[in-house]
Amino acid sequence: MALEMNLIQDIVTEPLAPNHANSPESPLAGWLCIQQSLAEKTDLALLTLAADKEIIGQIENDNSICKRFWNSAEYGGHCDEDCGKAYRRAVIANEAIEYRCHAGLQCFANPIFHNGKPLVVLGGRAFTSTGDYAGFLRRYQDCEAVQEGDCLHSVKFMDVREVREAAELIKSTAHFHFQSSSNTLMPFNADAPTAPDLLDAQLEIIRLSDELENKTRSLHQYRDFLQIVAQSLDSETVYAEVLEKFSEIMKAETSSLLVLNEESEELALEAAVGADFEAHAKIRMKVGDGISGSVMASGAPLLVRNTDTDRRVRNLKHGHYKTKSFISYPITLGQKKLGVINLTDRQGGASYESKDLTLVEMMAPQLALIIDRTEWFKKAEQYQQMSLTDALTGLPNRRYLEERLFEEVERSKRHATPLCFMLIDVDHFKKYNDIYGHTNADLVLIKTAAILRRSVRAIDMPARYAGDEFCIILPETEIKSAAFIAERLCREVRQTEFHSDQSELMGRVTLSIGVSSFGLARQTPLAIIETSDRALYQAKTLGRNRVAIFDDGTRD
């Protein structure tokens, strides 16, 4: 106890440097040093104001959201209405005030006197609930700094009770410091407690601070976690990386992450730690089924300390798990349900407790944002793939073909490599429509596409060009080799039987193919396509079911 009391005395009466000792500003300079120590100890932001937005010294331990928003032309006006006017409101109130800013951060402002002038110590700037954090992400989802994660790397999370206790520590420390520094420095509140009471309050806060030490350490791990996932957000392994880090923080040897498919209302296993993911990769469960499905349906987390005594999981099969305690937590973003994270087999065999659930709750909003972005990214890739793929045949479409042909032409220019291109037409395709109907005519195109796909090399790219026309890009291919490939394709299709959906033989299908190549007179994709089209026209003119090669003597 004596040691703790001496420690308090050292903090609040720390001597100033000699050149400041006799200065009227000595108490204020001393306070700024104490403010820095308090910010580090409480893990909250702290600053001292001489007027609205007039900061003395610097902001200690500020979070990344406030750093980006405070002087932002777009969002700074919101900050002006909250922290920007906190000085005036605290002075007018003549007592400590607390408020939640536009971003959802819990803040406080404590007025004190220095040389007869009121100062205000402003602090906090921490989220006290996942709802506040999720609300911030939702309100500012269009903000570039939020989308890129720049303002999310040092976000602070703390229970509202802990913020208030820290505010009391700061208030009493400031009062004690200014009171003991000068007899002329009176506290702003005439009913302030005496020095012994202040020391008792300091000791109580030290005890509470020790309780927060483990949580603070975990929050630092959490910040590292945020930085890691922000870097790997576009990675195909993002879920595995996120779950591994999450499990490390929670000391879970076994964990799983299931993501909700909104269309099928099913949870799909996306990552697992401590288990063979490949063996369980096909796990699917409906919302409402099993523990994970029930947690997703209810939106409420499940903390089980002992599966043997918890009636909520009475029928749970313990399986291969080492311990009997687990956490199953629903991941949501506002009203949007995203998935479930499950944690079990805590290192050392201890049970999970409420404080562990609180830590999960702190990390869950960021995990929700990661899942939402990753699923959006996957959908965007699917939509892009769909936009570049012919829905009927599954081959790349004309849009993708033109992009790829441009790339291959440029490569041939740079490296002086050969390049050929063939344009393919299904002969008399209209008759299949007229005789067998559109559905069976589509079957002709589908089967022809399959033959083209399996008959070319891996480096070649077949595509559907338009209607009954196909094409193939043949990189690093001389014109003679291209002609040989084209003849083989004609033969493959000619020898294949095509049946209707009623198993009726639809007759022989043949192809006409025009082949052209990259050359001195054909240096652009358009020139290559046009000359292939001329060769195709020649093949049709000569009776179809054949290959025509464009050369400089070919005429329309």
C-alpha positions, 0 to 999 in steps of 0.5 A: 500500500505504501508503495502504491501511495508513493507511486501516486505521489510521484505521478501527480507531483513529478518535478518539472525541468529546471528551466520551467520550475519557476514559470507560471506555466509549470503546473500546466506543463506538468499536467501535459506530462501526466496527461500523456501517462494517463492516456497510456495507462487508460488506453484512451485519447486525452487532450486539454482545451483552452477554448473550443478546438484550441488544443494545449500541447497535443492529443495523446493516444488519439484513434485513427477515426478522429485523426482522419475526421477531425480536420476533414473537409467532408466530415469535420463539420460533424466533429465541430458539433461534438468535440468542437463544442465540448469545451463550451458545454462543459464550462457552461455545465460547470461539471464533467459531461459525457456524450457520444459523438456522431461516429458513435464514440463515447467521450467525456469533458472535465472542466478545471481552473488554471490561473483563474481560467477554465480549461477542459480535459477531453477524453475517451473516443472509444466504442462501448458497444458493437452496435455503435461500431456497426452503426459507424460502419453503416453510416460511413460505408461510402467514406474512402478511408472506411472502405480502404480501412485507413481509419480503422487500424487503431480503433478503441473499444472499452466498456462504458463503465471502464470509460467512466472510471477512467474519466474519474481517474483523470478528473481526480488526478487533474484536481489533485495536481493543480491544487497541489501545484499552487494555492491560487489554482482552485478546482472548478468544482468547489465541492471537490473531494479532499486529498486523502479522498483523492488518494483513495480514488487513485488506489481504486483506479489502479486496482481497476486498471490492473484488471484492464491490463489483460484486455488492453493487451488483447486489444493491441493484438486486435489492432495487429489483427486488423492490420493483417486482415486489411492487407490480405482482404483480396486474398483467396485465403482471407477467411483462413488467415482471419480465423487463424488470427482470431483463434490465436487471440482467443486461445482457441485450438479448434475453431470454424467460420461459416458464411451465410448464403442468402439465397439458399439460407444455408451456412457454408464452412469457409475455414477451420482451425484444428480440423481437416478443412478439406474433409469438412469443406462440403459442410452445409446447414440450414439457418435454424439447424444445429448450434450454428444455425440456431445462433444465426437464426436468433442473432444471439451469441451462445457461451457454454462453460460446460456442455455436461451441465448446460441444458441448452446443449443437453443433446450435444455430441461431444465428439473429438473436442478436448474441452466442454466449453465453447463460444458460438457467435453470430456475425452481423452487419446492422440487420444483415446476417453474415455468418457464425464463428465457433471457438472451442478447445481453449488452451490450458483447458479452461472454460470461456467466460463472459470477458471472452465473449466481450472480446469476441464482441469487440472484434466481431464488427470488423470481421463482419466488414471483412466477410461482407467485403470478401463476399462482395468481391467474390460476387463481383468476380462471378459477375465479371466472369458472367459478363465475359462468358457466353451463357449457352456454350460456356466459352468466352464471349466476344468481349473477352475475345477482343481483349485477349486478341489485343493482348496477344497482338501486342505480345507478338509485336514485342517478341516477334512471335507468330499468331493466328486466328480462325473464324468458324461458321456452322454451315446451314445453321438456320435449317437446324432452327427451322427443322428441329427448333431453337432448343435443338439448334442450341444443342448443335452449338453447345456440342460444337463448342465442346469439340472446339474446347477439347480439340485445341491446346491449353494456350489456345482460346476458343470463343463464341463470336456471334450467333452460329460463329465461333473463333479461336486465337492461336498464339505462337502458331504458324499459318501452316500449323493453324491450317492443320488444326482447322482441318482437324476441327472440321473433321472432328465435327463432321464425324460427330453425331448430333442428336436432338433432345428426342434422340433423333439424329439431326444429320451431319454438321459441318464447319467452314473456317477462315484462317488469318495471321498476324503479319506486316500487313495485319498489325491490329486485331481488327485487321486480323479479324477482317482478313479471317472473315474474308477467308471464311467468306471464301470457304463458303463460296467454294462450297462450305465444309472446308478451310480457307487461308488468307494471304495477300492474294485473297480477294473478296 
